[in-house]
Structures are given as structure tokens and as C-alpha cells.
Amino acid sequence: NNLYMNGPEIFNFTIKAVPKVVSETLEKNNTNLEDIDYIIFHQANKYMNDYLRKKINIPKDKFYLNLLHTGNTVSATIPIAIKDCLDNNIIKKGDKVLLVGFGVGYSWGGTIVII
């Protein structure tokens, strides 16, 4: 009757899956990281997202991190992040934004949207 999450196993899965989904998403869209205006990942936890940002070589000023304000809101993290970025003029109409989600059931995915 208990819910258990194996944190280290999830971390190891994520640090392998997310860089791959980033490169595959960029490749499928015939673009590169330099052409992306902003990047929003699922807001899992600060340590993991910082680790991934550094591993993928994403500049800090192009990477959304707002866990201290909102926490991990599960499947709502990316829509909340987009709204926050729009409200605070972090992203604007015409910006190319890379979105990467990962989580429940070892699932992951990425897409690029034009705001």
C-alpha cells in the first residue's frame, strides 16, 4: 500500500534519456541548440535539471528553472513554465522553444514550438 520511487535509478535513466531526446529532437527539426531561443524541461528537481543543463551544454540564460517558486507540479510543469515565461517576457512571439518532458513510467519526449 505504499508508493516507492527509486530516486537513483530514475536519475540514471533521466541523465541518459534526456540528452538523447534533445539531440534527436534537434536533428528531426533540422536545427541545432544555437538556433533555439529558450529551453524548457520538465521541472523534476533542481539538482537533476542543473546536471542536465551542464551535460548538454545549455547556456544558463536560455534554460528555464523555477522549482523554488512552483516546485514539481508533475505533468503541469511545462505549461506552467510557458505561462511564466510569457508573463515575464522571457519568451516572446516568434521565439523557437525546445520543450522536453520526462517522468512517469520512464517516458520522455521533446518538441520545438514557435511561440
Biopython code that builds the backbone (N, CA, C, O; Angstrom):
import numpy as np
from Bio.PDB.StructureBuilder import StructureBuilder

atoms = [
    (1, "ASN", "N", (0.797, -1.193, 0.000)),
    (1, "ASN", "CA", (0.000, 0.000, 0.000)),
    (1, "ASN", "C", (0.845, 1.265, 0.000)),
    (1, "ASN", "O", (0.343, 2.348, 0.300)),
    (2, "ASN", "N", (2.089, 1.137, -0.325)),
    (2, "ASN", "CA", (2.978, 2.294, -0.340)),
    (2, "ASN", "C", (3.461, 2.579, -1.756)),
    (2, "ASN", "O", (3.608, 1.677, -2.581)),
    (3, "LEU", "N", (3.698, 3.829, -2.004)),
    (3, "LEU", "CA", (4.285, 4.251, -3.269)),
    (3, "LEU", "C", (5.783, 4.393, -3.045)),
    (3, "LEU", "O", (6.209, 5.039, -2.088)),
    (4, "TYR", "N", (6.574, 3.800, -3.910)),
    (4, "TYR", "CA", (8.024, 3.861, -3.771)),
    (4, "TYR", "C", (8.634, 4.343, -5.081)),
    (4, "TYR", "O", (8.254, 3.890, -6.160)),
    (5, "MET", "N", (9.575, 5.257, -4.973)),
    (5, "MET", "CA", (10.311, 5.723, -6.139)),
    (5, "MET", "C", (11.795, 5.498, -5.874)),
    (5, "MET", "O", (12.328, 5.942, -4.858)),
    (6, "ASN", "N", (12.444, 4.817, -6.782)),
    (6, "ASN", "CA", (13.875, 4.580, -6.674)),
    (6, "ASN", "C", (14.596, 5.776, -7.301)),
    (6, "ASN", "O", (14.879, 5.785, -8.499)),
    (7, "GLY", "N", (14.886, 6.780, -6.479)),
    (7, "GLY", "CA", (15.484, 8.024, -6.948)),
    (7, "GLY", "C", (16.752, 7.852, -7.766)),
    (7, "GLY", "O", (16.849, 8.411, -8.858)),
    (8, "PRO", "N", (17.737, 7.087, -7.267)),
    (8, "PRO", "CA", (18.967, 6.916, -8.044)),
    (8, "PRO", "C", (18.728, 6.259, -9.407)),
    (8, "PRO", "O", (19.370, 6.620, -10.393)),
    (9, "GLU", "N", (17.813, 5.305, -9.459)),
    (9, "GLU", "CA", (17.515, 4.649, -10.731)),
    (9, "GLU", "C", (16.848, 5.626, -11.706)),
    (9, "GLU", "O", (17.170, 5.641, -12.893)),
    (10, "ILE", "N", (15.930, 6.430, -11.204)),
    (10, "ILE", "CA", (15.264, 7.442, -12.035)),
    (10, "ILE", "C", (16.287, 8.453, -12.548)),
    (10, "ILE", "O", (16.259, 8.833, -13.718)),
    (11, "PHE", "N", (17.190, 8.887, -11.669)),
    (11, "PHE", "CA", (18.228, 9.840, -12.062)),
    (11, "PHE", "C", (19.087, 9.255, -13.185)),
    (11, "PHE", "O", (19.331, 9.918, -14.193)),
    (12, "ASN", "N", (19.544, 8.009, -13.009)),
    (12, "ASN", "CA", (20.393, 7.379, -14.026)),
    (12, "ASN", "C", (19.670, 7.239, -15.357)),
    (12, "ASN", "O", (20.261, 7.466, -16.413)),
    (13, "PHE", "N", (18.396, 6.867, -15.312)),
    (13, "PHE", "CA", (17.603, 6.790, -16.538)),
    (13, "PHE", "C", (17.530, 8.162, -17.211)),
    (13, "PHE", "O", (17.752, 8.286, -18.415)),
    (14, "THR", "N", (17.219, 9.176, -16.429)),
    (14, "THR", "CA", (16.984, 10.517, -16.964)),
    (14, "THR", "C", (18.239, 11.110, -17.589)),
    (14, "THR", "O", (18.166, 11.715, -18.659)),
    (15, "ILE", "N", (19.389, 10.946, -16.938)),
    (15, "ILE", "CA", (20.611, 11.547, -17.491)),
    (15, "ILE", "C", (21.067, 10.863, -18.774)),
    (15, "ILE", "O", (21.896, 11.405, -19.505)),
    (16, "LYS", "N", (20.531, 9.677, -19.052)),
    (16, "LYS", "CA", (20.810, 9.022, -20.331)),
    (16, "LYS", "C", (19.759, 9.388, -21.378)),
    (16, "LYS", "O", (20.096, 9.663, -22.530)),
    (17, "ALA", "N", (18.490, 9.392, -20.980)),
    (17, "ALA", "CA", (17.393, 9.595, -21.940)),
    (17, "ALA", "C", (17.275, 11.038, -22.417)),
    (17, "ALA", "O", (17.052, 11.276, -23.604)),
    (18, "VAL", "N", (17.421, 12.003, -21.515)),
    (18, "VAL", "CA", (17.159, 13.398, -21.877)),
    (18, "VAL", "C", (18.170, 13.952, -22.888)),
    (18, "VAL", "O", (17.746, 14.564, -23.868)),
    (19, "PRO", "N", (19.474, 13.773, -22.705)),
    (19, "PRO", "CA", (20.393, 14.273, -23.739)),
    (19, "PRO", "C", (20.108, 13.665, -25.118)),
    (19, "PRO", "O", (20.241, 14.332, -26.144)),
    (20, "LYS", "N", (19.716, 12.396, -25.120)),
    (20, "LYS", "CA", (19.397, 11.733, -26.388)),
    (20, "LYS", "C", (18.153, 12.348, -27.026)),
    (20, "LYS", "O", (18.137, 12.602, -28.231)),
    (21, "VAL", "N", (17.115, 12.589, -26.232)),
    (21, "VAL", "CA", (15.891, 13.171, -26.797)),
    (21, "VAL", "C", (16.144, 14.602, -27.276)),
    (21, "VAL", "O", (15.544, 15.033, -28.261)),
    (22, "VAL", "N", (17.014, 15.335, -26.603)),
    (22, "VAL", "CA", (17.358, 16.688, -27.050)),
    (22, "VAL", "C", (18.019, 16.617, -28.427)),
    (22, "VAL", "O", (17.611, 17.327, -29.346)),
    (23, "SER", "N", (19.034, 15.768, -28.574)),
    (23, "SER", "CA", (19.733, 15.697, -29.865)),
    (23, "SER", "C", (18.823, 15.157, -30.965)),
    (23, "SER", "O", (18.893, 15.630, -32.099)),
    (24, "GLU", "N", (17.973, 14.180, -30.656)),
    (24, "GLU", "CA", (17.050, 13.645, -31.660)),
    (24, "GLU", "C", (16.007, 14.686, -32.077)),
    (24, "GLU", "O", (15.665, 14.787, -33.256)),
    (25, "THR", "N", (15.510, 15.448, -31.119)),
    (25, "THR", "CA", (14.517, 16.480, -31.432)),
    (25, "THR", "C", (15.128, 17.559, -32.313)),
    (25, "THR", "O", (14.507, 17.998, -33.281)),
    (26, "LEU", "N", (16.334, 17.984, -31.986)),
    (26, "LEU", "CA", (17.018, 18.985, -32.808)),
    (26, "LEU", "C", (17.260, 18.448, -34.216)),
    (26, "LEU", "O", (17.025, 19.143, -35.205)),
    (27, "GLU", "N", (17.731, 17.208, -34.295)),
    (27, "GLU", "CA", (18.024, 16.598, -35.591)),
    (27, "GLU", "C", (16.761, 16.458, -36.444)),
    (27, "GLU", "O", (16.776, 16.787, -37.630)),
    (28, "LYS", "N", (15.683, 15.976, -35.853)),
    (28, "LYS", "CA", (14.433, 15.790, -36.607)),
    (28, "LYS", "C", (13.849, 17.114, -37.089)),
    (28, "LYS", "O", (13.074, 17.142, -38.046)),
    (29, "ASN", "N", (14.216, 18.200, -36.435)),
    (29, "ASN", "CA", (13.734, 19.524, -36.820)),
    (29, "ASN", "C", (14.774, 20.314, -37.604)),
    (29, "ASN", "O", (14.623, 21.517, -37.816)),
    (30, "ASN", "N", (15.835, 19.626, -38.033)),
    (30, "ASN", "CA", (16.899, 20.245, -38.830)),
    (30, "ASN", "C", (17.403, 21.546, -38.219)),
    (30, "ASN", "O", (17.525, 22.561, -38.904)),
    (31, "THR", "N", (17.693, 21.502, -36.927)),
    (31, "THR", "CA", (18.194, 22.694, -36.245)),
    (31, "THR", "C", (19.257, 22.280, -35.236)),
    (31, "THR", "O", (19.558, 21.096, -35.086)),
    (32, "ASN", "N", (19.815, 23.253, -34.556)),
    (32, "ASN", "CA", (20.814, 22.969, -33.532)),
    (32, "ASN", "C", (20.516, 23.826, -32.303)),
    (32, "ASN", "O", (19.666, 24.716, -32.341)),
    (33, "LEU", "N", (21.217, 23.547, -31.234)),
    (33, "LEU", "CA", (20.979, 24.223, -29.960)),
    (33, "LEU", "C", (21.162, 25.733, -30.066)),
    (33, "LEU", "O", (20.456, 26.489, -29.398)),
    (34, "GLU", "N", (22.091, 26.174, -30.889)),
    (34, "GLU", "CA", (22.354, 27.602, -31.033)),
    (34, "GLU", "C", (21.166, 28.346, -31.652)),
    (34, "GLU", "O", (20.993, 29.542, -31.417)),
    (35, "ASP", "N", (20.350, 27.644, -32.439)),
    (35, "ASP", "CA", (19.193, 28.268, -33.088)),
    (35, "ASP", "C", (17.945, 28.293, -32.205)),
    (35, "ASP", "O", (16.923, 28.863, -32.585)),
    (36, "ILE", "N", (18.032, 27.682, -31.040)),
    (36, "ILE", "CA", (16.908, 27.645, -30.105)),
    (36, "ILE", "C", (16.998, 28.872, -29.202)),
    (36, "ILE", "O", (18.053, 29.158, -28.637)),
    (37, "ASP", "N", (15.888, 29.591, -29.072)),
    (37, "ASP", "CA", (15.876, 30.799, -28.238)),
    (37, "ASP", "C", (15.778, 30.488, -26.748)),
    (37, "ASP", "O", (16.352, 31.200, -25.923)),
    (38, "TYR", "N", (15.051, 29.428, -26.403)),
    (38, "TYR", "CA", (14.861, 29.113, -24.987)),
    (38, "TYR", "C", (14.534, 27.634, -24.841)),
    (38, "TYR", "O", (13.987, 27.014, -25.752)),
    (39, "ILE", "N", (14.880, 27.076, -23.678)),
    (39, "ILE", "CA", (14.696, 25.649, -23.427)),
    (39, "ILE", "C", (13.949, 25.462, -22.115)),
    (39, "ILE", "O", (14.314, 26.019, -21.080)),
    (40, "ILE", "N", (12.894, 24.664, -22.191)),
    (40, "ILE", "CA", (12.104, 24.359, -21.000)),
    (40, "ILE", "C", (12.046, 22.847, -20.835)),
    (40, "ILE", "O", (11.538, 22.133, -21.700)),
    (41, "PHE", "N", (12.572, 22.371, -19.715)),
    (41, "PHE", "CA", (12.481, 20.959, -19.341)),
    (41, "PHE", "C", (11.388, 20.796, -18.291)),
    (41, "PHE", "O", (11.007, 21.751, -17.614)),
    (42, "HIS", "N", (10.895, 19.575, -18.172)),
    (42, "HIS", "CA", (10.046, 19.230, -17.030)),
    (42, "HIS", "C", (10.806, 19.628, -15.771)),
    (42, "HIS", "O", (12.004, 19.364, -15.659)),
    (43, "GLN", "N", (10.133, 20.247, -14.841)),
    (43, "GLN", "CA", (10.771, 20.731, -13.615)),
    (43, "GLN", "C", (10.796, 19.622, -12.565)),
    (43, "GLN", "O", (10.049, 19.663, -11.587)),
    (44, "ALA", "N", (11.660, 18.635, -12.780)),
    (44, "ALA", "CA", (11.760, 17.466, -11.901)),
    (44, "ALA", "C", (12.332, 17.852, -10.541)),
    (44, "ALA", "O", (11.656, 17.763, -9.516)),
    (45, "ASN", "N", (13.570, 18.275, -10.556)),
    (45, "ASN", "CA", (14.212, 18.813, -9.353)),
    (45, "ASN", "C", (15.425, 19.621, -9.782)),
    (45, "ASN", "O", (15.977, 19.398, -10.860)),
    (46, "LYS", "N", (15.833, 20.548, -8.952)),
    (46, "LYS", "CA", (16.890, 21.498, -9.305)),
    (46, "LYS", "C", (18.205, 20.792, -9.623)),
    (46, "LYS", "O", (18.861, 21.112, -10.614)),
    (47, "TYR", "N", (18.586, 19.839, -8.788)),
    (47, "TYR", "CA", (19.857, 19.147, -8.995)),
    (47, "TYR", "C", (19.878, 18.454, -10.363)),
    (47, "TYR", "O", (20.841, 18.590, -11.118)),
    (48, "MET", "N", (18.821, 17.720, -10.670)),
    (48, "MET", "CA", (18.774, 16.982, -11.930)),
    (48, "MET", "C", (18.773, 17.935, -13.127)),
    (48, "MET", "O", (19.498, 17.713, -14.097)),
    (49, "ASN", "N", (17.973, 18.981, -13.063)),
    (49, "ASN", "CA", (17.909, 19.903, -14.194)),
    (49, "ASN", "C", (19.218, 20.663, -14.380)),
    (49, "ASN", "O", (19.644, 20.885, -15.514)),
    (50, "ASP", "N", (19.859, 21.064, -13.293)),
    (50, "ASP", "CA", (21.177, 21.702, -13.404)),
    (50, "ASP", "C", (22.189, 20.741, -14.013)),
    (50, "ASP", "O", (22.979, 21.121, -14.876)),
    (51, "TYR", "N", (22.156, 19.499, -13.559)),
    (51, "TYR", "CA", (23.068, 18.477, -14.081)),
    (51, "TYR", "C", (22.860, 18.301, -15.586)),
    (51, "TYR", "O", (23.823, 18.280, -16.353)),
    (52, "LEU", "N", (21.604, 18.177, -16.002)),
    (52, "LEU", "CA", (21.300, 18.000, -17.427)),
    (52, "LEU", "C", (21.704, 19.219, -18.248)),
    (52, "LEU", "O", (22.255, 19.079, -19.340)),
    (53, "ARG", "N", (21.433, 20.405, -17.732)),
    (53, "ARG", "CA", (21.804, 21.635, -18.443)),
    (53, "ARG", "C", (23.303, 21.657, -18.723)),
    (53, "ARG", "O", (23.736, 21.964, -19.834)),
    (54, "LYS", "N", (24.081, 21.327, -17.704)),
    (54, "LYS", "CA", (25.541, 21.328, -17.865)),
    (54, "LYS", "C", (25.996, 20.218, -18.811)),
    (54, "LYS", "O", (26.864, 20.438, -19.656)),
    (55, "LYS", "N", (25.414, 19.032, -18.672)),
    (55, "LYS", "CA", (25.804, 17.890, -19.506)),
    (55, "LYS", "C", (25.540, 18.164, -20.989)),
    (55, "LYS", "O", (26.321, 17.756, -21.848)),
    (56, "ILE", "N", (24.439, 18.857, -21.284)),
    (56, "ILE", "CA", (24.059, 19.133, -22.671)),
    (56, "ILE", "C", (24.672, 20.451, -23.171)),
    (56, "ILE", "O", (24.535, 20.796, -24.345)),
    (57, "ASN", "N", (25.339, 21.175, -22.283)),
    (57, "ASN", "CA", (25.964, 22.463, -22.622)),
    (57, "ASN", "C", (24.945, 23.525, -23.016)),
    (57, "ASN", "O", (25.107, 24.220, -24.019)),
    (58, "ILE", "N", (23.903, 23.637, -22.215)),
    (58, "ILE", "CA", (22.886, 24.661, -22.443)),
    (58, "ILE", "C", (23.268, 25.894, -21.634)),
    (58, "ILE", "O", (23.476, 25.789, -20.426)),
    (59, "PRO", "N", (23.365, 27.058, -22.268)),
    (59, "PRO", "CA", (23.668, 28.277, -21.513)),
    (59, "PRO", "C", (22.584, 28.543, -20.461)),
    (59, "PRO", "O", (21.394, 28.362, -20.717)),
    (60, "LYS", "N", (23.014, 28.967, -19.294)),
    (60, "LYS", "CA", (22.096, 29.210, -18.176)),
    (60, "LYS", "C", (21.008, 30.218, -18.535)),
    (60, "LYS", "O", (19.873, 30.092, -18.076)),
    (61, "ASP", "N", (21.346, 31.214, -19.350)),
    (61, "ASP", "CA", (20.370, 32.258, -19.684)),
    (61, "ASP", "C", (19.315, 31.808, -20.697)),
    (61, "ASP", "O", (18.366, 32.543, -20.971)),
    (62, "LYS", "N", (19.476, 30.606, -21.253)),
    (62, "LYS", "CA", (18.486, 30.066, -22.189)),
    (62, "LYS", "C", (17.690, 28.916, -21.574)),
    (62, "LYS", "O", (16.932, 28.244, -22.273)),
    (63, "PHE", "N", (17.859, 28.687, -20.274)),
    (63, "PHE", "CA", (17.310, 27.492, -19.622)),
    (63, "PHE", "C", (16.378, 27.867, -18.483)),
    (63, "PHE", "O", (16.771, 28.578, -17.557)),
    (64, "TYR", "N", (15.158, 27.393, -18.553)),
    (64, "TYR", "CA", (14.148, 27.692, -17.527)),
    (64, "TYR", "C", (14.360, 26.820, -16.297)),
    (64, "TYR", "O", (14.511, 25.603, -16.402)),
    (65, "LEU", "N", (14.369, 27.457, -15.135)),
    (65, "LEU", "CA", (14.429, 26.743, -13.861)),
    (65, "LEU", "C", (13.656, 27.575, -12.847)),
    (65, "LEU", "O", (14.075, 28.674, -12.484)),
    (66, "ASN", "N", (12.533, 27.046, -12.395)),
    (66, "ASN", "CA", (11.685, 27.798, -11.474)),
    (66, "ASN", "C", (11.155, 26.909, -10.354)),
    (66, "ASN", "O", (10.053, 27.129, -9.853)),
    (67, "LEU", "N", (11.923, 25.924, -9.970)),
    (67, "LEU", "CA", (11.478, 24.989, -8.944)),
    (67, "LEU", "C", (11.314, 25.633, -7.578)),
    (67, "LEU", "O", (10.472, 25.201, -6.791)),
    (68, "LEU", "N", (12.095, 26.650, -7.285)),
    (68, "LEU", "CA", (11.990, 27.288, -5.971)),
    (68, "LEU", "C", (10.650, 27.994, -5.806)),
    (68, "LEU", "O", (10.160, 28.156, -4.689)),
    (69, "HIS", "N", (10.061, 28.413, -6.920)),
    (69, "HIS", "CA", (8.780, 29.124, -6.877)),
    (69, "HIS", "C", (7.574, 28.183, -6.963)),
    (69, "HIS", "O", (6.600, 28.342, -6.227)),
    (70, "THR", "N", (7.651, 27.199, -7.871)),
    (70, "THR", "CA", (6.487, 26.342, -8.110)),
    (70, "THR", "C", (6.653, 24.897, -7.668)),
    (70, "THR", "O", (5.658, 24.209, -7.441)),
    (71, "GLY", "N", (7.870, 24.428, -7.542)),
    (71, "GLY", "CA", (8.080, 23.016, -7.219)),
    (71, "GLY", "C", (7.788, 22.139, -8.425)),
    (71, "GLY", "O", (7.588, 22.634, -9.534)),
    (72, "ASN", "N", (7.764, 20.838, -8.197)),
    (72, "ASN", "CA", (7.479, 19.872, -9.248)),
    (72, "ASN", "C", (5.966, 19.667, -9.300)),
    (72, "ASN", "O", (5.389, 19.027, -8.420)),
    (73, "THR", "N", (5.342, 20.203, -10.313)),
    (73, "THR", "CA", (3.886, 20.091, -10.465)),
    (73, "THR", "C", (3.524, 18.983, -11.455)),
    (73, "THR", "O", (2.490, 19.044, -12.120)),
    (74, "VAL", "N", (4.369, 17.995, -11.540)),
    (74, "VAL", "CA", (4.192, 16.787, -12.340)),
    (74, "VAL", "C", (3.926, 17.153, -13.802)),
    (74, "VAL", "O", (4.729, 17.873, -14.395)),
    (75, "SER", "N", (2.853, 16.694, -14.392)),
    (75, "SER", "CA", (2.620, 16.903, -15.826)),
    (75, "SER", "C", (2.290, 18.347, -16.188)),
    (75, "SER", "O", (2.211, 18.684, -17.370)),
    (76, "ALA", "N", (2.098, 19.195, -15.199)),
    (76, "ALA", "CA", (1.783, 20.604, -15.476)),
    (76, "ALA", "C", (3.022, 21.491, -15.519)),
    (76, "ALA", "O", (2.896, 22.689, -15.772)),
    (77, "THR", "N", (4.217, 20.944, -15.279)),
    (77, "THR", "CA", (5.399, 21.811, -15.183)),
    (77, "THR", "C", (5.676, 22.585, -16.468)),
    (77, "THR", "O", (6.009, 23.768, -16.408)),
    (78, "ILE", "N", (5.546, 21.952, -17.614)),
    (78, "ILE", "CA", (5.862, 22.649, -18.865)),
    (78, "ILE", "C", (4.817, 23.714, -19.197)),
    (78, "ILE", "O", (5.202, 24.835, -19.529)),
    (79, "PRO", "N", (3.515, 23.423, -19.125)),
    (79, "PRO", "CA", (2.549, 24.509, -19.364)),
    (79, "PRO", "C", (2.696, 25.670, -18.374)),
    (79, "PRO", "O", (2.574, 26.831, -18.763)),
    (80, "ILE", "N", (2.953, 25.367, -17.111)),
    (80, "ILE", "CA", (3.170, 26.429, -16.118)),
    (80, "ILE", "C", (4.411, 27.236, -16.486)),
    (80, "ILE", "O", (4.410, 28.462, -16.376)),
    (81, "ALA", "N", (5.464, 26.557, -16.922)),
    (81, "ALA", "CA", (6.703, 27.236, -17.313)),
    (81, "ALA", "C", (6.474, 28.159, -18.507)),
    (81, "ALA", "O", (6.960, 29.290, -18.523)),
    (82, "ILE", "N", (5.737, 27.679, -19.500)),
    (82, "ILE", "CA", (5.452, 28.513, -20.674)),
    (82, "ILE", "C", (4.694, 29.770, -20.252)),
    (82, "ILE", "O", (5.037, 30.874, -20.674)),
    (83, "LYS", "N", (3.680, 29.607, -19.435)),
    (83, "LYS", "CA", (2.891, 30.757, -18.955)),
    (83, "LYS", "C", (3.779, 31.733, -18.189)),
    (83, "LYS", "O", (3.696, 32.943, -18.398)),
    (84, "ASP", "N", (4.619, 31.218, -17.312)),
    (84, "ASP", "CA", (5.520, 32.064, -16.531)),
    (84, "ASP", "C", (6.480, 32.823, -17.452)),
    (84, "ASP", "O", (6.718, 34.015, -17.259)),
    (85, "CYS", "N", (7.025, 32.134, -18.444)),
    (85, "CYS", "CA", (7.948, 32.776, -19.392)),
    (85, "CYS", "C", (7.257, 33.869, -20.200)),
    (85, "CYS", "O", (7.839, 34.927, -20.440)),
    (86, "LEU", "N", (6.035, 33.623, -20.614)),
    (86, "LEU", "CA", (5.283, 34.643, -21.354)),
    (86, "LEU", "C", (4.949, 35.833, -20.464)),
    (86, "LEU", "O", (5.110, 36.982, -20.873)),
    (87, "ASP", "N", (4.486, 35.560, -19.254)),
    (87, "ASP", "CA", (4.118, 36.633, -18.319)),
    (87, "ASP", "C", (5.300, 37.526, -17.960)),
    (87, "ASP", "O", (5.131, 38.718, -17.700)),
    (88, "ASN", "N", (6.500, 36.943, -17.947)),
    (88, "ASN", "CA", (7.696, 37.680, -17.542)),
    (88, "ASN", "C", (8.578, 38.080, -18.720)),
    (88, "ASN", "O", (9.739, 38.447, -18.537)),
    (89, "ASN", "N", (8.023, 38.007, -19.929)),
    (89, "ASN", "CA", (8.740, 38.403, -21.152)),
    (89, "ASN", "C", (10.072, 37.684, -21.337)),
    (89, "ASN", "O", (11.019, 38.245, -21.888)),
    (90, "ILE", "N", (10.137, 36.446, -20.874)),
    (90, "ILE", "CA", (11.332, 35.627, -21.079)),
    (90, "ILE", "C", (11.314, 35.058, -22.498)),
    (90, "ILE", "O", (12.347, 34.971, -23.161)),
    (91, "ILE", "N", (10.126, 34.677, -22.944)),
    (91, "ILE", "CA", (9.935, 34.273, -24.333)),
    (91, "ILE", "C", (8.869, 35.184, -24.938)),
    (91, "ILE", "O", (8.018, 35.737, -24.240)),
    (92, "LYS", "N", (8.949, 35.318, -26.267)),
    (92, "LYS", "CA", (8.009, 36.215, -26.953)),
    (92, "LYS", "C", (7.603, 35.604, -28.288)),
    (92, "LYS", "O", (8.178, 34.611, -28.733)),
    (93, "LYS", "N", (6.622, 36.204, -28.905)),
    (93, "LYS", "CA", (6.127, 35.728, -30.188)),
    (93, "LYS", "C", (7.285, 35.592, -31.177)),
    (93, "LYS", "O", (8.106, 36.496, -31.333)),
    (94, "GLY", "N", (7.322, 34.444, -31.833)),
    (94, "GLY", "CA", (8.361, 34.174, -32.815)),
    (94, "GLY", "C", (9.540, 33.391, -32.271)),
    (94, "GLY", "O", (10.339, 32.868, -33.048)),
    (95, "ASP", "N", (9.670, 33.296, -30.944)),
    (95, "ASP", "CA", (10.779, 32.539, -30.356)),
    (95, "ASP", "C", (10.621, 31.046, -30.630)),
    (95, "ASP", "O", (9.514, 30.507, -30.644)),
    (96, "LYS", "N", (11.755, 30.403, -30.846)),
    (96, "LYS", "CA", (11.804, 28.959, -31.037)),
    (96, "LYS", "C", (12.181, 28.342, -29.688)),
    (96, "LYS", "O", (13.266, 28.589, -29.162)),
    (97, "VAL", "N", (11.260, 27.531, -29.132)),
    (97, "VAL", "CA", (11.439, 26.988, -27.785)),
    (97, "VAL", "C", (11.463, 25.459, -27.835)),
    (97, "VAL", "O", (10.569, 24.827, -28.398)),
    (98, "LEU", "N", (12.497, 24.886, -27.240)),
    (98, "LEU", "CA", (12.624, 23.437, -27.112)),
    (98, "LEU", "C", (11.972, 23.013, -25.804)),
    (98, "LEU", "O", (12.336, 23.502, -24.735)),
    (99, "LEU", "N", (11.006, 22.102, -25.892)),
    (99, "LEU", "CA", (10.321, 21.573, -24.719)),
    (99, "LEU", "C", (10.700, 20.109, -24.553)),
    (99, "LEU", "O", (10.652, 19.341, -25.514)),
    (100, "VAL", "N", (11.077, 19.717, -23.336)),
    (100, "VAL", "CA", (11.456, 18.330, -23.075)),
    (100, "VAL", "C", (10.765, 17.861, -21.804)),
    (100, "VAL", "O", (10.938, 18.436, -20.729)),
    (101, "GLY", "N", (9.976, 16.801, -21.955)),
    (101, "GLY", "CA", (9.293, 16.216, -20.810)),
    (101, "GLY", "C", (9.824, 14.823, -20.529)),
    (101, "GLY", "O", (10.250, 14.109, -21.437)),
    (102, "PHE", "N", (9.793, 14.452, -19.276)),
    (102, "PHE", "CA", (10.223, 13.104, -18.878)),
    (102, "PHE", "C", (9.598, 12.790, -17.533)),
    (102, "PHE", "O", (9.287, 13.688, -16.752)),
    (103, "GLY", "N", (9.418, 11.502, -17.273)),
    (103, "GLY", "CA", (8.849, 11.167, -15.970)),
    (103, "GLY", "C", (8.172, 9.829, -15.894)),
    (103, "GLY", "O", (8.759, 8.796, -16.218)),
    (104, "VAL", "N", (6.923, 9.855, -15.462)),
    (104, "VAL", "CA", (6.160, 8.671, -15.082)),
    (104, "VAL", "C", (6.302, 7.540, -16.091)),
    (104, "VAL", "O", (6.166, 7.739, -17.298)),
    (105, "GLY", "N", (6.579, 6.351, -15.570)),
    (105, "GLY", "CA", (6.672, 5.172, -16.423)),
    (105, "GLY", "C", (7.868, 5.185, -17.350)),
    (105, "GLY", "O", (7.846, 4.550, -18.404)),
    (106, "TYR", "N", (8.911, 5.902, -16.969)),
    (106, "TYR", "CA", (10.104, 6.017, -17.808)),
    (106, "TYR", "C", (9.735, 6.531, -19.197)),
    (106, "TYR", "O", (10.194, 6.000, -20.208)),
    (107, "SER", "N", (8.919, 7.549, -19.233)),
    (107, "SER", "CA", (8.516, 8.152, -20.502)),
    (107, "SER", "C", (9.297, 9.442, -20.727)),
    (107, "SER", "O", (9.772, 10.066, -19.778)),
    (108, "TRP", "N", (9.424, 9.830, -21.984)),
    (108, "TRP", "CA", (10.125, 11.060, -22.317)),
    (108, "TRP", "C", (9.702, 11.508, -23.710)),
    (108, "TRP", "O", (9.193, 10.717, -24.503)),
    (109, "GLY", "N", (9.918, 12.770, -23.989)),
    (109, "GLY", "CA", (9.600, 13.290, -25.306)),
    (109, "GLY", "C", (10.066, 14.724, -25.433)),
    (109, "GLY", "O", (10.284, 15.414, -24.437)),
    (110, "GLY", "N", (10.213, 15.158, -26.658)),
    (110, "GLY", "CA", (10.648, 16.525, -26.910)),
    (110, "GLY", "C", (9.986, 17.074, -28.158)),
    (110, "GLY", "O", (9.584, 16.325, -29.048)),
    (111, "THR", "N", (9.879, 18.380, -28.207)),
    (111, "THR", "CA", (9.350, 19.053, -29.389)),
    (111, "THR", "C", (9.880, 20.477, -29.420)),
    (111, "THR", "O", (10.383, 20.988, -28.419)),
    (112, "ILE", "N", (9.764, 21.100, -30.560)),
    (112, "ILE", "CA", (10.128, 22.506, -30.708)),
    (112, "ILE", "C", (8.867, 23.248, -31.123)),
    (112, "ILE", "O", (8.170, 22.840, -32.053)),
    (113, "VAL", "N", (8.583, 24.336, -30.429)),
    (113, "VAL", "CA", (7.416, 25.156, -30.766)),
    (113, "VAL", "C", (7.880, 26.568, -31.095)),
    (113, "VAL", "O", (8.873, 27.059, -30.557)),
    (114, "ILE", "N", (7.145, 27.198, -31.978)),
    (114, "ILE", "CA", (7.359, 28.612, -32.269)),
    (114, "ILE", "C", (6.256, 29.357, -31.533)),
    (114, "ILE", "O", (5.072, 29.118, -31.772)),
    (115, "ILE", "N", (6.638, 30.249, -30.647)),
    (115, "ILE", "CA", (5.663, 30.980, -29.830)),
    (115, "ILE", "C", (4.924, 31.987, -30.690)),
    (115, "ILE", "O", (4.057, 32.706, -30.192)),
]
sb = StructureBuilder()
sb.init_structure("model")
sb.init_model(0)
sb.init_chain("A")
sb.init_seg("    ")
for serial, (resi, resn, name, xyz) in enumerate(atoms, 1):
    if name == "N":
        sb.init_residue(resn, " ", resi, " ")
    sb.init_atom(name, np.array(xyz, "f"), 0.0, 1.0, " ", f" {name:<3s}", serial, name[0])
structure = sb.get_structure()
